[in-house]
C-alpha cells in the first residue's frame, strides 16, 4: 500500500500567486515526521519544511507553510507569492518510527512527486 | 553552512564493472542514509548507518554493500553493474529528524 500519495502529477501557478501541493499519508505509528523537499532540474534534493506528528502548530518556513491535518492524514505544502525559481519537482516524504533495533531516526518514504511550473 | 559532499558527481561505467560512491556527511551528524532515484521516480531507501553501525536496510541488491568509516564518511560499493543500476544516488545525513541530502552521484551504466 502506498504510504505517501501525491495526487497531482503537475501543477501550474501564476507568478506571485499562492499554490497548494497535496500530500496524504498512511501510518499506524503514533510518532512520525513529514517533510517536503524540492528537486530542481539540476537534481539536488533541497529540504523545505518539517512537521512532527505531535506538533500542535503548522510548520512555517518563509514562504512555505505546511497545512497539517492529522485526522485526515494530510500534509499539504502551501507556497505563497510564487517565484519563477519555484519551478521544480516537489516531494512529500514521511519518516516513521526508527528501526526497533537501532537508535537513529528512520528512513524516508517518498511520494511520487508533483511538478510545479510557475508562469510569468 | 557545510553541506553533504558526494563524489564523484558523475560516473560512467560498463556493465559488470564495479563502482564506489563516497559520501561525507555534515560535521557532527551521526546518521548517514543512501537513496537511489531512477529516472522519473521517487528516491528509494537503500541503507543507513548510525554511529558507524548499519541501522536499517531497504531494497538494496546483494551486489551492493556499504559501510561507514571512523571519520563518519560512507562508501557505497556496487559490483557487477547492470543497466538498471543507472540512477541518481543520494547520500543524506542527519543529527535529529531532518535529513539533508548531498548533490547526488549520477551513475550511468553502458
Interface residues (C-beta under 8 A of the other chain):
Chain A: X33 X35 X37 X43 X44 X45 X46 X47 X50 X52 X91 X95 X98 X99 X101 X102 X103 X104 X105 X106 X107 X108 X109 X110 X111 X112 X113
Chain B: X30 X31 X33 X35 X42 X43 X44 X45 X48 X50 X51 X53 X55 X56 X58 X88 X90 X92 X94 X96 X97 X98 X99 X100 X101 X102 X103 X104 X106
